[in-house]
Amino acid sequence: MSNHSEKILFSVPFVAQGTLDNLAAVIADGHVHGDGSFTQSASSKLETITGSSKVLLTTSGTAALEMSVRLLGIGVGDEVIVPSFTFSSGAASIVAAGGVPVFVDIEGDSGNIDPALVEAAITPKTKAISVMHYGGVPVDMDAIMAVSRKHNIPVIEDNAHGLAVNSKYGRLGSIGTVAIQSFHDTKNIHCGEGGAVLINEPALVEAAEIMREKGTNRSKFLRGQVDKYTWVEWGSSFLPSELNAAVLDAQLDEFYSIQKKRFAIWNRYTSELASWAEENSVKLMSPSDGVHAAHVFFVLMANQEKRDALLTHLRESGVFGTFHYVPLHSSPAGKKYGRVHGSMDKTEAFANRLARLPLWPGMSEEQISRVISEVKSFR
């Protein structure tokens, strides 16, 4: 057991240099509610980074998913195909609209939905396909969009992990009909709690603005397109305060330096744990084409017993790794609200074997070395 007293946490939120100045500017301006200058600035930067034509900030990634589901007209009894290996919001957003999440298995060791299984899960009730780029590793979007076009079914692209990832399929977040980002404080870029919905289908932009502004046409009013605003459709209060947007805007100013630090840690884990992994029959995260967001670094142990033993070993030495996602199809709410299509063998094996290592941009060289050392001391 290590004699280090310092704990190395799994994740520590990054604080951008301009944060306090931005927050002071909001307070001085007096415009603290949503859609002020920092909202506009952050949204514009996100449009540049993602390649999406319209970005609307939201209170969370969950709120962005709820908006996406409803923008596609999903309602009571409608089905949405979704991976079982994803965060609960991926399915809860469907249930919130009265829909049914249909869980399908993942492919290989990426954690991503298997496109070959998506088409087989389509029924007359299917109204959308929802995919999630786990760890910012791209889902095969060529295959997904081919199914989408063949059956005329829209795609929700959950890009909570993959901001700015440029893949052979295009920039993640700009490919699906709608997409979402999360800015929770565990993400590469954050504002404590926040998100964004990315509208890649121009016909949906006006409906999205109305939905986000409590069902009113306030956005048109603020642009001078109508002389007063009123309630025109279903909506909710999805827009974040200007304080959140100010924090996010400061983070976006440092985005590429944050990514550089995260990739440096990810690359050290890859190179310095390679021989340990080979000797111990462990599979390191290895994205196809080497494309990812340095959002997570995971190892796949031989089985759940060894995964749990590794996490216990790390925790006892002051290093806090963690697993990820109890598969949704096996969760209490998943059983209650969803249905399963086909085998879930790969999802269950992946979830049971996966352990994630600490990865955050403020990690010191000593901390990174300690994580590597403690992992390598596990046999």
C-alpha positions in Angstrom: 0.0 0.0 0.0 1.3 3.5 -0.9 2.3 5.8 1.8 1.2 8.8 -0.2 -1.3 10.8 1.9 -2.5 13.0 -1.0 -5.6 11.6 -2.7 -5.7 11.8 -6.5 -9.3 12.4 -7.4 -11.0 11.0 -10.5 -11.9 14.4 -11.8 -11.3 18.0 -10.8 -13.1 20.8 -12.6 -10.9 23.2 -14.6 -11.0 26.9 -13.7 -10.4 29.2 -16.6 -8.3 32.4 -16.2 -11.1 34.7 -17.3 -13.8 33.3 -15.1 -13.9 35.9 -12.4 -13.7 38.8 -14.9 -16.6 37.4 -16.9 -18.7 36.9 -13.8 -17.9 40.4 -12.6 -19.0 41.7 -16.0 -22.3 40.0 -15.7 -23.0 41.4 -12.3 -22.0 44.9 -13.4 -24.2 44.7 -16.5 -27.2 43.6 -14.5 -28.3 41.1 -17.2 -28.1 37.9 -15.2 -30.9 36.0 -16.8 -30.3 34.0 -20.0 -29.5 35.1 -23.6 -27.1 37.9 -22.9 -23.8 38.8 -24.5 -21.9 35.8 -23.0 -24.6 33.4 -24.2 -24.2 34.8 -27.7 -20.4 34.7 -27.5 -20.3 31.1 -26.2 -22.9 29.9 -28.7 -20.9 31.5 -31.6 -17.7 29.8 -30.4 -19.4 26.5 -30.2 -20.8 26.9 -33.7 -17.2 27.4 -35.0 -15.9 24.4 -33.0 -18.6 22.0 -33.9 -19.5 23.0 -37.4 -23.2 23.0 -36.4 -25.2 25.8 -38.0 -27.2 26.6 -34.9 -26.2 26.1 -31.2 -28.6 26.9 -28.4 -27.2 26.8 -24.8 -29.3 24.8 -22.3 -29.3 24.3 -18.5 -27.8 20.8 -19.0 -27.0 18.0 -21.4 -30.2 16.3 -20.1 -32.2 19.4 -21.0 -30.7 19.4 -24.5 -31.7 15.7 -24.9 -35.2 16.4 -23.8 -35.4 19.3 -26.3 -34.0 17.0 -29.0 -36.6 14.3 -28.4 -39.5 16.7 -28.4 -38.2 18.6 -31.5 -38.4 15.4 -33.4 -42.1 15.0 -32.5 -41.6 11.9 -30.3 -44.6 11.3 -28.0 -46.6 8.7 -26.2 -45.8 5.1 -27.4 -43.1 6.2 -30.0 -39.9 4.2 -29.9 -36.4 5.5 -30.0 -33.4 3.1 -30.6 -30.7 3.8 -28.1 -27.6 2.1 -26.7 -28.0 0.5 -23.3 -24.4 1.6 -22.5 -25.0 5.3 -22.0 -25.9 7.8 -19.3 -29.5 7.6 -17.9 -30.4 10.9 -19.6 -30.2 9.2 -23.0 -33.2 7.1 -22.1 -34.9 9.3 -19.4 -35.3 12.1 -22.0 -37.3 9.7 -24.2 -39.5 8.5 -21.3 -40.2 12.1 -20.3 -41.9 12.6 -23.7 -43.9 9.4 -23.2 -41.7 7.4 -25.6 -40.1 4.0 -25.2 -36.3 3.5 -25.3 -35.4 0.4 -27.3 -32.0 -0.8 -26.1 -29.5 -2.4 -28.5 -26.0 -3.8 -28.0 -22.7 -2.2 -28.6 -19.9 -3.3 -30.9 -16.5 -4.4 -30.0 -14.5 -2.6 -27.3 -15.4 1.0 -28.1 -18.6 1.2 -26.0 -20.4 2.5 -29.1 -23.7 1.3 -30.5 -23.5 -1.4 -33.1 -25.0 0.1 -36.4 -25.5 -3.4 -37.7 -28.1 -4.0 -34.9 -29.9 -0.7 -35.3 -31.8 -1.5 -38.5 -33.1 -4.9 -37.1 -34.6 -3.0 -34.1 -36.7 -0.7 -36.3 -40.5 -1.2 -36.1 -43.4 0.9 -37.4 -43.3 2.8 -34.0 -39.6 3.8 -34.4 -39.4 7.6 -34.6 -35.7 8.2 -34.0 -32.2 6.7 -33.6 -30.1 8.0 -30.7 -26.3 7.4 -30.7 -23.6 8.3 -28.2 -19.9 8.8 -29.0 -18.5 7.1 -25.9 -15.3 8.8 -24.8 -15.5 11.0 -28.0 -14.7 7.9 -30.1 -16.9 8.2 -33.2 -19.8 5.9 -33.8 -19.8 4.7 -37.4 -22.0 7.6 -38.6 -21.8 6.6 -42.3 -23.6 3.3 -41.4 -26.1 5.1 -39.0 -27.0 7.8 -41.5 -27.4 5.2 -44.3 -30.1 3.5 -42.1 -31.5 6.9 -41.3 -32.0 7.8 -44.9 -33.3 4.4 -45.9 -36.0 4.4 -43.3 -36.5 8.2 -43.1 -35.8 8.2 -39.4 -34.0 11.2 -37.8 -30.8 10.8 -35.7 -30.0 12.3 -32.3 -26.3 12.6 -31.8 -25.3 12.5 -28.1 -21.9 14.2 -28.2 -21.5 14.9 -24.5 -18.0 13.3 -24.6 -16.8 14.4 -28.1 -16.7 18.2 -28.4 -14.5 19.3 -31.4 -13.7 15.7 -32.5 -13.1 15.7 -36.3 -13.7 12.2 -37.7 -13.8 10.7 -41.2 -17.6 11.0 -41.0 -17.4 14.7 -40.2 -17.2 16.8 -37.1 -19.1 15.1 -34.2 -22.2 17.0 -33.4 -22.8 18.2 -36.9 -23.8 14.9 -38.5 -27.2 13.9 -36.9 -30.5 15.7 -37.3 -29.9 17.2 -33.9 -27.1 16.8 -31.4 -26.3 17.7 -27.9 -23.3 18.7 -25.8 -22.9 18.6 -22.0 -21.0 21.1 -19.9 -21.3 19.3 -16.6 -18.2 19.9 -14.5 -16.8 16.4 -15.3 -16.6 17.3 -19.0 -13.6 18.7 -20.9 -15.3 22.1 -21.0 -17.8 23.0 -18.3 -19.9 25.6 -16.5 -20.8 23.6 -13.5 -24.1 22.5 -15.0 -24.9 23.3 -18.7 -25.4 21.9 -22.1 -26.3 22.8 -25.7 -28.6 21.5 -28.4 -27.1 21.6 -31.9 -29.7 22.0 -34.7 -28.4 20.6 -38.0 -31.8 20.7 -39.7 -32.6 24.4 -40.5 -36.4 23.7 -40.4 -36.2 22.9 -36.7 -34.5 26.1 -35.6 -37.6 28.2 -35.0 -39.3 25.4 -33.1 -36.2 25.0 -31.0 -36.1 28.7 -30.1 -39.7 28.6 -29.1 -39.4 25.4 -27.0 -36.3 26.8 -25.2 -38.1 30.0 -24.3 -41.0 28.5 -22.4 -43.1 28.0 -25.5 -43.1 31.7 -26.5 -41.8 33.5 -29.6 -39.6 35.7 -27.5 -36.6 35.2 -29.7 -38.5 36.7 -32.7 -39.6 39.6 -30.5 -36.0 40.3 -29.4 -34.9 40.3 -33.0 -37.8 42.8 -33.8 -39.6 40.3 -36.0 -42.8 40.6 -34.0 -44.1 43.6 -31.9 -45.0 41.4 -28.9 -44.3 37.9 -27.8 -46.8 35.3 -26.7 -47.3 31.6 -25.9 -47.3 29.7 -29.2 -46.3 26.0 -28.4 -45.2 23.6 -25.7 -41.9 24.7 -24.1 -40.0 25.0 -20.9 -37.3 27.0 -19.3 -34.3 25.4 -20.9 -31.9 28.4 -21.2 -29.1 28.8 -18.6 -28.4 32.0 -16.7 -25.8 34.5 -18.0 -23.6 33.5 -15.1 -23.3 30.0 -16.4 -22.7 31.3 -19.9 -19.9 33.6 -18.6 -18.1 30.6 -17.0 -18.5 28.6 -20.2 -17.3 31.4 -22.4 -14.1 31.7 -20.3 -13.6 27.9 -20.7 -14.0 28.1 -24.4 -11.3 30.7 -24.7 -8.9 28.1 -23.3 -10.4 25.1 -25.0 -7.4 24.1 -27.1 -4.9 24.4 -24.2 -7.2 22.3 -22.1 -7.3 19.6 -24.8 -3.5 19.7 -25.2 -3.1 18.9 -21.4 -5.7 16.2 -21.5 -4.1 14.5 -24.6 -0.7 14.6 -22.9 -2.1 12.7 -20.0 -4.0 10.2 -22.2 -0.9 9.6 -24.3 1.3 9.0 -21.2 -1.2 6.4 -20.0 -1.2 4.7 -23.4 2.6 4.5 -23.8 3.6 3.8 -20.1 0.9 1.2 -19.4 1.3 -0.8 -22.6 3.7 -3.4 -21.3 1.8 -3.8 -18.0 -1.4 -4.4 -20.0 0.2 -7.0 -22.2 1.7 -8.9 -19.3 -1.7 -8.9 -17.4 -4.1 -9.6 -20.3 -5.6 -6.1 -20.0 -6.9 -4.2 -23.0 -6.2 -0.4 -23.0 -8.6 2.0 -24.6 -7.6 2.0 -28.3 -9.8 4.1 -30.6 -10.1 3.0 -34.2 -8.2 5.6 -36.4 -6.8 7.0 -33.1 -9.7 9.5 -33.0 -11.1 10.6 -29.6 -11.5 13.6 -27.3 -9.2 12.6 -24.4 -12.4 12.7 -22.3 -11.8 9.3 -20.7 -9.0 6.8 -20.5 -10.2 3.3 -19.7 -8.8 -0.2 -19.3 -10.7 -3.4 -19.9 -9.8 -6.1 -17.3 -10.3 -9.8 -17.9 -13.5 -9.9 -15.9 -15.6 -8.0 -13.3 -13.7 -9.5 -10.3 -10.4 -8.2 -11.6 -11.8 -4.8 -12.5 -13.2 -4.5 -9.0 -9.9 -5.6 -7.5 -8.0 -3.0 -9.5 -10.3 -0.2 -8.4 -10.0 -1.3 -4.7 -6.2 -1.5 -5.1 -6.1 2.1 -6.5 -8.5 3.5 -3.9 -6.4 2.0 -1.1 -3.3 3.8 -2.5 -5.2 7.1 -2.7 -6.0 7.0 -6.4 -9.7 7.2 -7.3 -10.6 5.4 -10.5 -14.1 4.4 -11.3 -16.3 2.2 -13.5 -18.9 3.6 -15.9 -22.7 3.0 -16.5 -24.7 0.2 -15.2 -26.3 -0.9 -18.5 -29.7 0.8 -18.8 -31.5 -2.3 -19.9 -30.6 -3.9 -16.6 -31.5 -0.9 -14.4 -34.8 -0.7 -12.5 -36.1 2.2 -14.7 -34.8 0.5 -17.9 -36.8 -2.6 -17.1 -39.9 -0.4 -16.3 -39.9 1.9 -19.2 -37.8 0.4 -22.0 -37.5 -2.8 -24.0 -34.5 -4.8 -25.2 -33.8 -5.8 -28.8 -31.5 -8.8 -29.1 -28.5 -9.9 -27.0 -26.8 -7.5 -24.6 -23.7 -9.7 -24.1 -21.2 -7.1 -25.3 -22.7 -4.3 -23.3 -22.7 -6.3 -20.1 -19.1 -7.6 -20.7 -17.9 -4.1 -21.5 -19.6 -2.5 -18.4 -18.3 -5.2 -16.1 -14.7 -5.0 -17.2 -14.2 -1.3 -17.6 -12.2 0.9 -15.2 -11.5 4.6 -15.8 -8.3 6.4 -14.6 -8.1 10.0 -13.3 -7.8 12.5 -16.2 -8.1 16.2 -15.7 -6.0 19.1 -17.1 -4.6 20.3 -13.7 -2.9 17.0 -13.0 0.7 17.4 -12.1 3.5 15.3 -13.5 3.9 13.7 -10.1 0.2 12.8 -9.9 0.2 11.3 -13.4 3.3 9.3 -12.6 1.7 8.1 -9.3 -1.4 6.9 -11.1 0.7 5.0 -13.6 2.9 3.5 -10.8 -0.1 2.4 -8.8 -1.7 0.8 -11.8 1.5 -1.0 -12.7 1.8 -2.4 -9.2 -1.4 -4.2 -9.6 -1.0 -7.8 -10.8 
